[in-house]
Amino acid sequence: MTDLQYDQEVRGYFAEKAEAYDDVDLQPYWVLSDRLLATALREDVLTRLPEDFEFLDAGGGTGRWTSFFAQEAHRSSGVLFDLTREMIKVAEAKAAHRGFADRIEFVQGDLAEVGEILAGRTFDLAFNFHNVLGFVADPEKTIKDVADLLKPGGLLVSFLPSVWHAAFFNIGIGHLDEAEKALTRRGRFTDTMPDMHLYDVQRIEEMHAAASLDLEVLTGFPNLIYPGYQETQLHGSTKQLVDVLAGDNFDRLFEMENRVRKAPGIAGRGNNLFVVARRTV
């Protein structure tokens, strides 16, 4: 498959999901994952930024995490940059409804060209969450291009799909070929999604060093509970996970997960890898 064909496949995949993408908020597992991510952002990111920080949501989709930062930090402003107009339309409506549209600029474009499109702009914070760096053609170049848009001392925050979880998940559903492929740092979770880049600690360390970024936080989560096949879909949940996350169990599991989030060496267990890095030059 050529880069152009891959780009078109990714565009189609996300354009089709735009209107229903936020329905993941109805799935208990992803509610848990998002609560952990929000906690990590409050503790490990917001505390490192000025009150009036400017941010770049690189691959912002429907604006779920632009919303988080805009609502947590009322003096912040930013750019939501995404590949598809369909996703941006949802994000624009959300910003208008929640009252922070005047602080957000929406830009459609390919992250492969983010440096050229946003040339001359600088940010205190850039972030890319979930599978954004899974679906770019050249993640190492994209990290460098985004890092170059940071102010000196600015932060790059990523939430990345894990090699080890992709292999574990595919073994669990009997897809041994996909599990084996995951060990080459490429793979997918369903037959309907494009192949994506996968990450481990070594790759993260190397790509950030090449982009003149110092790692300040490298961990992963959730670590103690993993998604089932249903959680790879926009609708529905695995019954076992619904049951175990019901009622008071949810808060109890959250506390357990949050407790181990910073345990030494935990990153490799995470469903996703969480990275906070600082631009050094």
VENJOHU-V212823 format. One record per residue. N is the residue number from 0. PSI is psi in whole degrees, 0 to 359 (none if undefined). D_FIRST is the distance of its C-alpha to the first C-alpha in whole Angstrom. Layout:
n=N psi=PSI d_first=D_FIRST
n=N psi=PSI d_first=D_FIRST
//
This chain:
n=0 psi=132 d_first=0
n=1 psi=165 d_first=4
n=2 psi=322 d_first=7
n=3 psi=315 d_first=8
n=4 psi=320 d_first=6
n=5 psi=316 d_first=6
n=6 psi=317 d_first=10
n=7 psi=323 d_first=11
n=8 psi=316 d_first=10
n=9 psi=316 d_first=12
n=10 psi=314 d_first=15
n=11 psi=320 d_first=15
n=12 psi=314 d_first=16
n=13 psi=327 d_first=18
n=14 psi=320 d_first=20
n=15 psi=330 d_first=21
n=16 psi=353 d_first=22
n=17 psi=310 d_first=24
n=18 psi=330 d_first=28
n=19 psi=4 d_first=28
n=20 psi=322 d_first=26
n=21 psi=358 d_first=30
n=22 psi=350 d_first=31
n=23 psi=340 d_first=30
n=24 psi=348 d_first=33
n=25 psi=356 d_first=35
n=26 psi=117 d_first=33
n=27 psi=322 d_first=36
n=28 psi=314 d_first=33
n=29 psi=334 d_first=32
n=30 psi=317 d_first=35
n=31 psi=311 d_first=36
n=32 psi=316 d_first=33
n=33 psi=324 d_first=33
n=34 psi=322 d_first=37
n=35 psi=318 d_first=36
n=36 psi=316 d_first=34
n=37 psi=320 d_first=37
n=38 psi=316 d_first=39
n=39 psi=321 d_first=37
n=40 psi=320 d_first=37
n=41 psi=319 d_first=40
n=42 psi=323 d_first=41
n=43 psi=351 d_first=39
n=44 psi=302 d_first=38
n=45 psi=327 d_first=40
n=46 psi=346 d_first=43
n=47 psi=5 d_first=42
n=48 psi=153 d_first=41
n=49 psi=162 d_first=44
n=50 psi=328 d_first=45
n=51 psi=39 d_first=44
n=52 psi=152 d_first=40
n=53 psi=136 d_first=37
n=54 psi=158 d_first=34
n=55 psi=117 d_first=30
n=56 psi=97 d_first=28
n=57 psi=104 d_first=25
n=58 psi=48 d_first=22
n=59 psi=347 d_first=26
n=60 psi=232 d_first=24
n=61 psi=10 d_first=28
n=62 psi=22 d_first=30
n=63 psi=320 d_first=31
n=64 psi=339 d_first=32
n=65 psi=317 d_first=33
n=66 psi=317 d_first=35
n=67 psi=307 d_first=36
n=68 psi=320 d_first=37
n=69 psi=326 d_first=38
n=70 psi=332 d_first=41
n=71 psi=326 d_first=42
n=72 psi=97 d_first=42
n=73 psi=349 d_first=44
n=74 psi=1 d_first=44
n=75 psi=160 d_first=41
n=76 psi=162 d_first=38
n=77 psi=183 d_first=35
n=78 psi=127 d_first=31
n=79 psi=119 d_first=29
n=80 psi=122 d_first=25
n=81 psi=158 d_first=23
n=82 psi=325 d_first=19
n=83 psi=141 d_first=21
n=84 psi=328 d_first=24
n=85 psi=316 d_first=24
n=86 psi=317 d_first=25
n=87 psi=322 d_first=27
n=88 psi=318 d_first=29
n=89 psi=318 d_first=30
n=90 psi=321 d_first=31
n=91 psi=316 d_first=33
n=92 psi=321 d_first=35
n=93 psi=315 d_first=35
n=94 psi=320 d_first=37
n=95 psi=316 d_first=39
n=96 psi=324 d_first=40
n=97 psi=358 d_first=41
n=98 psi=23 d_first=43
n=99 psi=18 d_first=40
n=100 psi=331 d_first=39
n=101 psi=349 d_first=41
n=102 psi=0 d_first=39
n=103 psi=135 d_first=36
n=104 psi=137 d_first=33
n=105 psi=125 d_first=30
n=106 psi=125 d_first=27
n=107 psi=133 d_first=24
n=108 psi=169 d_first=21
n=109 psi=133 d_first=18
n=110 psi=340 d_first=19
n=111 psi=341 d_first=17
n=112 psi=16 d_first=20
n=113 psi=324 d_first=23
n=114 psi=320 d_first=25
n=115 psi=318 d_first=25
n=116 psi=322 d_first=26
n=117 psi=23 d_first=29
n=118 psi=134 d_first=30
n=119 psi=346 d_first=34
n=120 psi=150 d_first=34
n=121 psi=153 d_first=35
n=122 psi=150 d_first=35
n=123 psi=333 d_first=37
n=124 psi=135 d_first=34
n=125 psi=141 d_first=30
n=126 psi=150 d_first=28
n=127 psi=124 d_first=25
n=128 psi=153 d_first=25
n=129 psi=239 d_first=24
n=130 psi=18 d_first=20
n=131 psi=308 d_first=20
n=132 psi=356 d_first=19
n=133 psi=331 d_first=16
n=134 psi=15 d_first=14
n=135 psi=157 d_first=14
n=136 psi=320 d_first=12
n=137 psi=90 d_first=15
n=138 psi=321 d_first=17
n=139 psi=319 d_first=20
n=140 psi=319 d_first=20
n=141 psi=316 d_first=20
n=142 psi=316 d_first=23
n=143 psi=317 d_first=25
n=144 psi=318 d_first=24
n=145 psi=318 d_first=26
n=146 psi=324 d_first=28
n=147 psi=344 d_first=29
n=148 psi=356 d_first=30
n=149 psi=147 d_first=33
n=150 psi=157 d_first=37
n=151 psi=128 d_first=38
n=152 psi=358 d_first=39
n=153 psi=161 d_first=36
n=154 psi=140 d_first=34
n=155 psi=124 d_first=30
n=156 psi=131 d_first=30
n=157 psi=150 d_first=27
n=158 psi=109 d_first=26
n=159 psi=146 d_first=23
n=160 psi=137 d_first=22
n=161 psi=136 d_first=23
n=162 psi=311 d_first=22
n=163 psi=321 d_first=25
n=164 psi=320 d_first=25
n=165 psi=319 d_first=22
n=166 psi=314 d_first=23
n=167 psi=313 d_first=26
n=168 psi=313 d_first=25
n=169 psi=326 d_first=23
n=170 psi=319 d_first=26
n=171 psi=332 d_first=28
n=172 psi=12 d_first=26
n=173 psi=15 d_first=26
n=174 psi=76 d_first=22
n=175 psi=327 d_first=22
n=176 psi=317 d_first=19
n=177 psi=323 d_first=18
n=178 psi=318 d_first=21
n=179 psi=320 d_first=20
n=180 psi=325 d_first=16
n=181 psi=328 d_first=18
n=182 psi=348 d_first=20
n=183 psi=8 d_first=17
n=184 psi=26 d_first=17
n=185 psi=146 d_first=14
n=186 psi=187 d_first=15
n=187 psi=168 d_first=16
n=188 psi=338 d_first=19
n=189 psi=162 d_first=18
n=190 psi=344 d_first=16
n=191 psi=353 d_first=16
n=192 psi=151 d_first=14
n=193 psi=157 d_first=11
n=194 psi=147 d_first=11
n=195 psi=163 d_first=13
n=196 psi=142 d_first=15
n=197 psi=159 d_first=18
n=198 psi=148 d_first=21
n=199 psi=176 d_first=25
n=200 psi=317 d_first=28
n=201 psi=314 d_first=27
n=202 psi=318 d_first=24
n=203 psi=313 d_first=26
n=204 psi=317 d_first=29
n=205 psi=316 d_first=27
n=206 psi=327 d_first=24
n=207 psi=322 d_first=28
n=208 psi=319 d_first=30
n=209 psi=336 d_first=27
n=210 psi=13 d_first=28
n=211 psi=44 d_first=32
n=212 psi=132 d_first=32
n=213 psi=128 d_first=34
n=214 psi=128 d_first=34
n=215 psi=328 d_first=37
n=216 psi=131 d_first=35
n=217 psi=106 d_first=33
n=218 psi=191 d_first=33
n=219 psi=158 d_first=31
n=220 psi=165 d_first=32
n=221 psi=151 d_first=33
n=222 psi=334 d_first=34
n=223 psi=347 d_first=37
n=224 psi=130 d_first=35
n=225 psi=156 d_first=31
n=226 psi=153 d_first=29
n=227 psi=184 d_first=29
n=228 psi=322 d_first=26
n=229 psi=331 d_first=28
n=230 psi=353 d_first=28
n=231 psi=354 d_first=24
n=232 psi=161 d_first=25
n=233 psi=341 d_first=26
n=234 psi=149 d_first=29
n=235 psi=158 d_first=32
n=236 psi=150 d_first=33
n=237 psi=127 d_first=33
n=238 psi=319 d_first=37
n=239 psi=320 d_first=38
n=240 psi=322 d_first=36
n=241 psi=316 d_first=38
n=242 psi=314 d_first=41
n=243 psi=338 d_first=41
n=244 psi=10 d_first=41
n=245 psi=148 d_first=43
n=246 psi=223 d_first=47
n=247 psi=342 d_first=48
n=248 psi=326 d_first=45
n=249 psi=307 d_first=43
n=250 psi=324 d_first=45
n=251 psi=316 d_first=46
n=252 psi=323 d_first=42
n=253 psi=314 d_first=41
n=254 psi=321 d_first=44
n=255 psi=313 d_first=43
n=256 psi=317 d_first=39
n=257 psi=328 d_first=41
n=258 psi=321 d_first=43
n=259 psi=356 d_first=41
n=260 psi=327 d_first=38
n=261 psi=16 d_first=39
n=262 psi=139 d_first=40
n=263 psi=132 d_first=40
n=264 psi=10 d_first=37
n=265 psi=340 d_first=35
n=266 psi=317 d_first=32
n=267 psi=342 d_first=30
n=268 psi=343 d_first=32
n=269 psi=144 d_first=30
n=270 psi=318 d_first=28
n=271 psi=159 d_first=27
n=272 psi=132 d_first=28
n=273 psi=126 d_first=30
n=274 psi=131 d_first=30
n=275 psi=124 d_first=33
n=276 psi=152 d_first=33
n=277 psi=137 d_first=35
n=278 psi=128 d_first=34
n=279 psi=341 d_first=37
n=280 psi=none d_first=37
//
